[in-house]
Amino acid sequence: MAATGSEKQGTKAYYVSTPIYYVNDAPHLGHAYTTVAGDVLTRWHRQRGEKVWYLTGTDEHGQKIMRTADANGVTPQEWCDKLVEEAWKPLWEHLNIANDDFIRTTEKRHTDRVQEFVQDLYDKGEIYKGGYEGPYCVGCEEYKLPGDLIEAEDGTKLCPIHKKPVEILKEENYFFKLSEYGPKLLDFYEKNPGFIQPESARNEVVNFVRQGLQDLSISRSTFDWGVPVPWDEKHVIYVWVDALLNYATAVGYGSDQAKFESTFPANVHLVGKDILRFHAIIWPAMLMAQGLPVPGKVAANGWLMVGGEKMSKSNLTGIKPQDLTSHFGVDAYRWYFLRAIAFGQDGSFSWEDFTARYTSELANDYGNLASRVAAMVGKYFDGALPAATAAGEAEAAVQEGLAKAVREADRKIGEELDFQGGILAIFDFVKQVNGYITEQEPWKVAKDTSEAGQARLATILYTAAESLRAVAVLLNPVMPETSQKLWDSLGAEPTLGPLSAQPIQSAATWGQLPTGTTVTKGAVLFPRLEDPNKP
């Protein structure tokens, strides 16, 4: 994409991050859901002409990783290397994720900076030595408050997320004075009401902080798979302190000041709601302690549910994304979860729902529209896009509908992270164009061989093709491969340039597709689905 005025040297990047994911197993739909959301968001901002930085990566320290590696008969580093290179990175490539960096917490660029950050806090008197005993969930890598636990039928105390028994740990640790930051955090939340989204998540965090914060144990001494505490190497840094710092170390903290200042802090941290407190309480408190700026927004997505249970490996509901992409295709996969589930809310996945939406909205509404328009331009004008010389109220309504779709989609996706609402705005316009063709009946108008009849036919088909030009631009962040196929079918690139360089904001500017361009009927955008139950 050509540089714009907003990409001048020194302009802060629009910085988006995913959680860094535990590599105790291969990624499932829940991991991919958040990562695709971040990809769509950053692609959208790139098509606004903005400087963008998209970060994802893996969290490779902690007791959970150590135990998983031991159970598989390898060292923790060998386990992490294998999972990252054979599962995580290949999946992001498969799903067309355009991340700018992939951070691993075992990398030296990260571990050295983590030690420096924690040492600074220690030198400032923000960290002290103490002891702690309490219930600990290895799956969460977190001490739990007694009130957070649930009880099994036999009275065993369970983690409410993993539904597994907690362990009672007692160890000597170093503590960060988190309790002192409660008032500062509450003041920050009040002055920045949009910092935590959705509203239900914000209320949960605010209520939790109002109850009073406990100091945070930032080291572990019962195992050694982690970043050593620089002043006491009998301890390793708590995996969550280590993990959160990736958002700073990956963009130059302590190593590249120019990059750090032009990128940090993140505009948006995308997180799962189960790790919200780490990002909305601990992370900003750590940054405040260091005098660093706090992120613009922490957006918590809901859980993907299967059979009423959160999707996870431990619940045996960890569906592989490839199970779906092999049937529906990658673009349909990227589209479905953001279309079907309101970001920030829990949502249930089912094969039947995906199939129904694919058939109705992608194949019938969108794909069929593209095929019909290309076929009619080919049939009636030998594939050369005709000029619109007989436009009237019907065409004006289509143009108004497009302008509305661009405004709503840009606001909802680009600003509000309402992916579902933005996609629906675009598909409402697709439905409007389908309705326009149905009402105008170009196949009947074609029978009128008079000059006026042919002018009217040309106008109908130009209006439909120009509408598809705009739809290709708007859906490019969501479905890049399909949008490129449509762009090629419309013959747009020779005069308008690459699809990725088309600004979102000007997608509604009418008349961009030049007359005379060659429109071809390419492969079906969304092929008919095969019945998975048939051989």
N, C-alpha and C positions, 0 to 999 in steps of 0.2 A: 504494500500500500504506500502510495506517495505520502511524504511528510506534509503535514499541514501546519498552520500557524500555531496550533496548540502543542506541537511537538518540538518547539524550540529548546535548545540546550538549557538545562536547568529546570524545565517544567516538571513538576512532580507527576510521577506515573499514577495512573489509576491502578492501585495495587489490591489484588484479591488473592486470598489463600483458602485452601481446604484444610481440614485437620491433617496432620501427618498420621498415617495409619499404622497401627500395630501390624507387624509382619509375623504374627503367630500362626497365620494361615493365609490361603489365597483370598483375593478380594471377592466380595459378593455384591448383590444388587444395591445394598445400602451404601457401600463405599462408592460405587459407580454413580449413584444418584446425586450425591453431593458434588462429585468431581465433574459430572456433566453440567450441573447447574452453574458451577464456577466457569466452565468453559463457555457456555452460552452467554453468561454475563460479560466475560472479558472479550469475546468475539464481538458482542454488541457494541461495547465501548470502542473497540478498535475501528469498527465501521462508523463510529461517530468521528473518527479522525483523531482520537486521543492516544496519547502515550500510555501503554498498558503493561503491567507485569503480573503474571499469573504463576503462583507457586503451589506446588503440591509436593508430597514426599512421604517418607516412612519413618516411623518411631521404632528404634531398634534396641533400646536398652530396657532394663527392668527385669523383675523377677519372672513375669509371665513369659517373656522371650527366652530367658535362661532355662526355665523348666520345659518349655516346648522343644528347644534344641536338645536338651538332655534326653528327653523322651524319644527323640529321633536319632540319637547316637552321634550327634555332631556338635561342634562348638557353636556358641551363639553367633559368632561372626560368620561361620560357614552357613548356618541356617539363614541368616539375614541375606547374605549374598545370593544364595540360591533362590529364595522367594522373590527378592526384588528383581533379579534379572530374568527369571523364568515365569513369573506370574504378574507382578504389579506393573512394571514398565511395559511389557507386551500388551497388557489389557488397555492401558491408556492410549497406546498407539492404535490398537484395534478400534477403540471408540472415538478416534479422531480428536483426542484431547490436545489442544495447542498450548500446553504449559510452557512457560519461559524458563523454568528451572525445576529441578527435582532434587530436594534436599534429603540426605540421609543423616540421621543423628550420630552415626558412627564415623562420619567424615571429619578429618582434622580441621577443616575450615569451620566446623561447628563446635567440636569439643573444646578447642583452644579458647574460643570466644565465650563459651559457657563458663569455663573456669574463671576467665577474667571478669565476667559479669558478677558471678557469685563472690569472687574475692573483693570486688568493689563494695558490694553490699556489706560484707563482713567488716571491711575496713571502716565503713561509715557507721558501724554499730547497729546495723539493721538485723544482724544474725547473732544468736547466742546459743550456747550449749545447754541441753536439758535432756530429760527422759520422757518417754511416752509409753503408755500401754493402752491398747484398745482393739476393737474388731477391725480386721483388715481384709479387703477383697483383692485377691491377686489379679482377677480379671479386670477390675477397674484400676488397679495399682493405686488404691486410695484407702486411707483410714475412714471408717464409717462412723457417723454418730449413732448412738443406740436407737434413737427415734427413727432413723432411716431404715432400719432393718425390718424384714418381715419374718414371720414365724412359720416353720413347717408343722405338719400334723404332729410330729414327735417332739415339738418344742425347740428344734434346732433353729438358730438364727441364720437367716439367709440374706444375701445381697438382693435388693429388690430388682436389680437389672438382670443379673446373671442367674438368679434363682439357685445359687450354690452356697454352701455353708461358708461363713467367714472364718478367718483364723484370728485368734487372739495373739497379738504380737506385743512384745515388750523389748524395747531397745533404747540405747542412748543415741540421741539425734542432735542435729543442729536445727534451730528454729528461726524462721523469718517472722518478724514482728507484724504479722498480718492484722492482728487485732487493733493496732493503732490506725489502720487505714479505713475502718468502717465509716467514720464521719466524712472523710474525704470522698469515699466512693459514693455515699448517699448524696452528697452535694453535687458530685459530677453527674450522677444519674438524673437529678432534678434539673440541672442546667442543660442536659443533653438527652431529652426524652426519647430520641430515636436511636440511641446507642445500642440498645438491646431490642431485637425483634424476634418473634412477634410480641404483641402487647402482653400476652399471657406469660411469656418467658420473662419479660421485664418485671412483671409483678412478682413472679416467683423469686427472682434474684433480689429485688428490693426487700421483700419480706424476710428473706433469709439473712441479709446483711443487718436489717433492723434488730434481729434477735441477738446480735452480737457475734463477732467473729473470734475464732480461736487462732492462736499463732500456728503457723504452718511448719510442719516438720519437712525440712528440705534436704535431709540426708538419710541414708540407710547404711547400717553396719552389719546386717545379717547375710548379705550376699555381695558379690563384687562385680557384677555385670552392669557397669555404668561408668559415668565420668567421675574420676576421683575428685574428692573435695581437695582443693589445692593446698590448704593449710593442715589437712589431717587426712592422709591417704588411707586410713583405716575405714573411712566412709566413702560412699559414692553419692553423687547428687541425685536427689529424688527425681524419678523419671519424668514427672510432669513439669518440674522446673526446667529440666533439660529440654523437654519437648517444646514447651511454649517459646523458648528462646530461638527456635528455628526461624520464627517470623522476622527476627532481627538479624541473626547470623547469615541467613541466606541472601540478604540484600546489602551486605557489606559492613555490618556492625563491627567495629574494632579493626577492620581491615581495608575498607574502601569507603572513606568518608563521603566522597562526592556521590557515589551510588546510593549510599545510605540516606543522605539528605534529599536525594531526588526520588526516593521510593518510599521510605518509612515515614509514618506508620501506615499500616494497611487501611485502605478505604473500607474494605469488607472482609471480615473473617467469617467464612462459612463453617458451621460446626453442627454436629448432632446435638440434640437437646440433652443427651445424657452427659455431655462434657461441657455444658454451658457454664457451670460455676467456675471451672478452671479458667475459661476465657473471659468471663465477665466480672470476675472478682479477683482471682489470683494474678492474672496477667496484667490488668491495669494497675493493681497495687504495686507489683514489681516495677513497672515502668515509672510510676509516680516516685518510688523510692530512688530511682536512678535519675530522675529529672528528665525523662524521655517522654515524647508525646504519646498519647493514648489513641488506639485505633478509632476510626470513624464509626464503625458499626460492627456488632457481633450478631449475625443472623443465624438462628437455630432452626434447622429443618426438623420436621417430625420423623417418626419412625416408619419404615416400610413394614407392613404387617402381612403375615401369611397365616391364615387360620386363627386369627386373633392374637398371635404371638409376634413380638418384635423379630424381624429377620436377623438371624445371627447363626454362626456356626454352632455355638453351644446349644441353641434350641433346635438344631437340625433343620433350619429353614434357610440356610445360606445358599440361595440359588445363584449359580454362576451366570454372569451376563451373557456369556457365549451360548448358553442354553436358549436364550431368546434371540440374540442377533442372528444365529444360524437359521432361524425360522422367519423372523420379521424383517431382518436387515438392520444395519447399524443406525441409519438415519431415523427409521421408525422407532427404534429403541430410544434414541436420544429425545425424540419428540414425546413419546408416550408418557413417561413418568412426570415430566414437567407439565404436560397437558392434563393428565388425569388426577394429579394430586396438587392441592394448594400448598405451595411452599410454606413451611412453618407448621403445618398440621400433619398428624398421622394419616397415613393412607394405606389402603389394602390393595395388594396386587392379586390379580387373577388372570390366568391364561384366557379365559372367556372374555373378560373385559377388554384386554388388549386386542384380541381378535375382532371384537365388535367395533371398536374405535378405529382400528386400522382399516377395516372394510368400509365403514361409513364415511369417515372424514378424510383419510388419506387416499384410498383407492377410488371411491365413488366421487367425493366432492372435489378434491384437489387434482389427483392424477387423471381422472376422466376429463376434467376441464382442460388440462394441458393437451391431452390427446385430441380432443374434439376441435380445439382451436387450430392446432397445427394441421389436422386433417382437412379442415375446411379451407384454410389458406392455400393448402396444396391443391385441393380439388377445384376451387373457384378462381384462384389467381396464380396457379402454377408455382406456388411456394414463395412468391414475391409479396412482401407485406404491402398492402395498398394504403393509400392516403385516406384520412378521415375528412371528407368534405361536406358531409351532411349531418353534422352533429346537432343534437337537440336536447330536450329536457332529460331524456333517458340517459344520455351520455354525461350530462352535467351531474346527475345523481350518482353515477358511478365515480366520477372524479371527487365528489364530496365524500362519498363513502371511503375512498382511498385516503383522503386527507385525514379523516377521522381515525381510520385504522392506524396510520403512521403516528399520529399524536398519542393515541392511547397505548399502542405497543411500546413506543419510546419511553413514555412515562412509567408504565407498569414494569417493563423489564429493566430499563436502564436506571430508574430511580428507586422504584418501590420493591424490586425483587419479586414482583408478582408475575412469575413466569406463566402461570396458568392464564391469568387475565390478559397478558400480552398476546399469547398464542391464540386465545379465543377471539381477540380483536382482529387478528389477521385472518382467521378462518371465517369470521362473520363476513369479512369482505369477500373471501372466496365464494361463500354462499350467495352473496349479493351478485357477483359476476355470473354465477350459474343461473340465478333468477333472471338476470338481464338477458342472457342468451335464450332462455326458455321463452321469455316474453317477446323478444324481437324476432324469433324464428327465422334465422338467416337461411335455412334450407328452403323456406318458402319464398323469402325475398329473392333468392337466387334465380327463381323462375321468371322474375320480371327482368327482361333483357334490355329495358329502356335505360337511357343514361342515368335518370334519376334512381331507378331501381338498383343499378350497379353501384352508384355512389353510396346509396344507403347500405348495401351489403358490405362495401369496403369499410364504411364507418363502423359498422357493428364488429367486424373482425379486427379492425385496428384497435378499437376500444378494448376488446377482450385480450388481444396480445399485449397491449401496453399495460393492462392490469396485471397480467402474468409477469411482465418485467418487474413491476413493483413488488409482487409477491415473492419472486426469487430473491430480491434484495432483503426483504424483511425476514424471510425464513432462512437465509444463509447462515446466521449464527446458530440456528437450531438444527438444520439439516443441510450441512454444507455440500455433501456429495450430490444429493438430489437437486439442490438449487443450482449447482453447476451444470447438471444435465439439462435443466430447463433453460438456463442462460444460453447454453450452446444451441439448443433447439430453436430458440428465438433469434439466433444469429446476432446476438447483442455485442459480443466482445470486440469484433473488428472496429466498431465505431465508439462504443461506450467504455471499452477497456475491461480489465479483470473484474469479476464479480466482487471480490473482496475489497476492491477500492471504491465501491459504490456507497456514498454516504447515506446512512439511515435517514437523516433529517430531510434530505432532498428526494427521498423515494417517491413522494407524492407529487413532485413537479411533473406535470403532464406533458407528454409529447417527446419523451427522451428516446424512445425506440424509433430509429429512422425508417421512413418508408423506403421500400425497395429492398430492404434486407431480406435474406433468404431464411425462411422459416421451414424447418424440417421436422418431420414426425420421428423422433428418436425412440429408444426403447421405452416401454411402459415404466413410469416412475415408481409405481407401487404394484408389483405383479400380484396376481391372484395367489392367495395362500394355499399351500398344499395341506391336506388333512394329515396331521402328525400321527393319527391312528391307523392310516392306511400304509401298506408296504410300498 
